Structure formats: C-alpha cells, structure tokens
Amino acid sequence: MQYSSYQPQKYSKKYVCNNCGIYGHLFYKCKKPIMSFGIICFRLSPQTNQVEYLMIRRKDSLGYVDFLRGKYNQHNDFHLRNIIHEMTLKEIHDILNYDYPYLWNQLWNKNDEKYDKKNMEKFNYIKTMKRELLEEHIANAWDEPEWGFPKGRRNAKENDYDCSIREFEEETGYKKSDIHIIKNIGFFEETFTGSNLKSYRHKYYLCKASYEKTRNESLFQKSEIGDLKWFSYEESLSKIRDYNYEKMSMLTKINNIVNK
C-alpha cells in the first residue's frame, strides 16, 4: 500500500484594493470606477456676507499630463482629440516648440528626470505625423488648466475620510484644525467618464472653514497645484469647464444646502 505524502493546502493571500477597498484584488485589476476622495470647503466672507468656496487649479491640464505620460494610442485620433481638447494654449505651444526631455523635466520640476523612451517616440510621432491635431485646437484652446476641489487617492489601509483630510492638507497648505466637517448630511460625489474613456468617481465631504485661518492663499503645494482661490458660488461655477456638468450639478446641490 502506498501513502501519498501530506502537502499542506496553500491559501492565496488576500489583497485589499486601494481603489474600492474590497479584498481579493489589487488596484490595477479593479473593475470599479477610479476613486478619489476630497473636501469641498466653504466659508462666510465678513466683507460681502457671501458664501465662498475653496477651489484649486491644476499646474498642468489632465490632457497635457496624459499626453506626456503616453497615456494614449497614437493611432486613435478620436482619443487624441479628446486629450488635446483639455490642453491650454500654452501647453499646445510648448508641445509644438520644445523637445520631450525638456517638457518632461518641467512637468516634474526636476532636471534629468527619467522617462520612458517609448513615450518620447509617441510624442515625436504626433508632432511630425499628426501635427494638425494639435494645430487645429489652437483657436479654441483653454486659457488655464482645470479648476476643482482638493482630492486624491487612498493610501494602503487608509479610510475615505482620512484620505480626504490628508489630501486637503497636502494640496492647500491649510490644517485639519482650520476646518470642521458638516455632519449628518453624508457625502457628495461626481461620477463621469474621462477623456481616456475610463470611469471616475470623486467623493467629497463638506466642511466649513474659519475665515481668519484661511485668508492666506499662497500655502498650496506648488509641485502639483497652480493656484488656490476662494470664490463666490457664481465665480466657482464660471471656473468649472463646461463639459464638467457633473461637478457643476454637485456644487449647485451643495450651495442650496449651505444657503438654507
């Protein structure tokens, strides 16, 4: 009689996804929309007695960053037009007039930053073979990158609210003690499909800020943020790009609650 040797059963290690928070898969295999968590902050101006909302402007547009990172198919003109449509006039001008290594270093505020040569090849291909896609958008290019609200993605084992506060502090330079969360109203969110055809879901907590503690508008993170301002509701709507109707709808809903 033969006996087979005992082999202990191997259990696969269960991972937790930093995107959706569910066990069993990693971020790159997640089928849920790409999640970000942030803070929509308001305060009352003593000068105007108006509600003001905190907004931040990206240093570079989403389309420009995706273009330099090679996040596109160089043979898909529809996708290329989508990301070029998000760029500013200056960004299109820079692509047409500067080489890839220079723009890559400018993007990261570093010298001799490593880059993927395949992305440089794609960049040069578009500049030479599909230059008209860039030039045709010059007349309608944006004056500045997107305005939005402080947000970011979760770190490992970080809950939604802690992520929102961390990103708020990192991007704005303000402190957690400068604001307090509005309780018993849940959270607000926007869900949309980006120019890269991926689904995104942004979840925000509503907080009220101390006016005196948030008067300084120059504390923001200069490496990723281009500007920070407090705007009235009407000004905030005007800063949101017309195709971001989910963001405009969300802000309108919040403003109705704040002004009750």
URWO-V210126 format. One record per backbone hydrogen bond with DSSP energy under -0.5 kcal/mol. NH is the residue of the N-H (numbers start at 0). CO is the residue of the C=O. E is the energy in kcal/mol with one decimal. If there is no record, write none. Layout:
BEGIN
nh | co | e
NH | CO | E
NH | CO | E
END
This chain:
BEGIN
nh | co | e
7 | 5 | -0.5
10 | 8 | -0.6
14 | 12 | -0.6
16 | 21 | -2.3
20 | 16 | -1.7
23 | 14 | -3.8
24 | 14 | -0.7
24 | 21 | -0.6
28 | 25 | -1.6
29 | 26 | -1.8
33 | 198 | -2.8
35 | 200 | -1.8
36 | 151 | -3.2
37 | 202 | -2.6
38 | 149 | -1.6
39 | 204 | -2.7
40 | 38 | -0.6
41 | 206 | -2.2
42 | 51 | -1.9
44 | 42 | -0.6
44 | 49 | -2.8
48 | 44 | -2.3
51 | 42 | -3.0
52 | 230 | -3.6
53 | 40 | -2.4
54 | 228 | -2.7
55 | 147 | -2.3
56 | 226 | -2.9
57 | 145 | -2.6
58 | 223 | -2.2
64 | 60 | -2.2
65 | 61 | -2.4
66 | 62 | -2.1
67 | 63 | -2.3
68 | 64 | -2.0
69 | 66 | -1.1
70 | 65 | -2.8
71 | 69 | -1.7
73 | 71 | -0.7
75 | 72 | -2.2
76 | 74 | -0.9
79 | 75 | -2.2
80 | 76 | -2.7
81 | 77 | -1.6
82 | 78 | -2.0
83 | 79 | -2.4
84 | 80 | -2.2
85 | 81 | -0.6
85 | 82 | -0.6
86 | 83 | -1.5
88 | 141 | -2.4
91 | 87 | -2.1
92 | 88 | -2.4
93 | 89 | -2.7
94 | 90 | -2.3
95 | 91 | -2.1
96 | 92 | -1.4
97 | 93 | -2.2
102 | 98 | -1.8
103 | 99 | -2.7
104 | 100 | -2.1
105 | 101 | -2.0
106 | 102 | -2.1
107 | 103 | -1.5
108 | 104 | -0.7
109 | 104 | -2.1
116 | 114 | -0.5
118 | 115 | -0.8
119 | 115 | -1.4
120 | 116 | -2.2
121 | 117 | -2.0
122 | 118 | -2.3
123 | 119 | -2.6
124 | 120 | -2.0
125 | 121 | -2.3
126 | 122 | -2.0
127 | 123 | -1.7
128 | 124 | -3.2
129 | 124 | -0.7
129 | 125 | -1.3
132 | 129 | -1.6
133 | 129 | -0.6
133 | 130 | -0.9
134 | 130 | -2.2
135 | 131 | -2.4
136 | 133 | -1.0
137 | 134 | -1.2
139 | 136 | -0.8
140 | 137 | -1.2
141 | 86 | -1.6
146 | 238 | -0.6
147 | 55 | -2.7
151 | 36 | -1.4
157 | 154 | -1.8
162 | 158 | -2.2
163 | 159 | -2.1
164 | 160 | -2.4
165 | 161 | -2.5
166 | 162 | -2.6
167 | 163 | -2.1
168 | 164 | -2.6
169 | 165 | -2.7
170 | 166 | -2.6
171 | 167 | -2.2
172 | 168 | -1.7
177 | 174 | -1.7
178 | 175 | -1.3
179 | 207 | -2.0
181 | 205 | -2.9
182 | 180 | -0.7
187 | 203 | -2.6
189 | 201 | -2.0
191 | 199 | -2.1
193 | 191 | -0.5
193 | 197 | -2.8
196 | 193 | -2.1
199 | 191 | -3.0
200 | 33 | -2.7
201 | 189 | -2.9
202 | 35 | -2.7
202 | 200 | -0.5
203 | 187 | -3.8
204 | 37 | -2.2
206 | 39 | -2.4
206 | 204 | -0.5
207 | 179 | -2.6
208 | 41 | -3.0
209 | 177 | -2.4
213 | 209 | -0.8
213 | 210 | -1.0
214 | 211 | -0.7
216 | 214 | -0.5
220 | 170 | -2.0
221 | 219 | -0.8
223 | 220 | -0.9
224 | 220 | -2.5
225 | 56 | -3.3
226 | 56 | -1.3
228 | 54 | -2.4
230 | 52 | -2.7
230 | 228 | -0.5
232 | 50 | -0.6
235 | 231 | -2.8
236 | 232 | -2.3
237 | 233 | -1.8
238 | 234 | -1.2
238 | 235 | -0.6
239 | 235 | -0.9
239 | 236 | -0.7
243 | 240 | -2.1
244 | 242 | -1.0
247 | 243 | -1.8
248 | 244 | -2.5
249 | 245 | -2.1
250 | 246 | -2.4
251 | 247 | -2.2
252 | 248 | -2.0
253 | 249 | -2.2
254 | 250 | -2.9
255 | 251 | -1.9
256 | 252 | -1.4
257 | 253 | -2.8
258 | 254 | -1.9
259 | 256 | -1.3
END
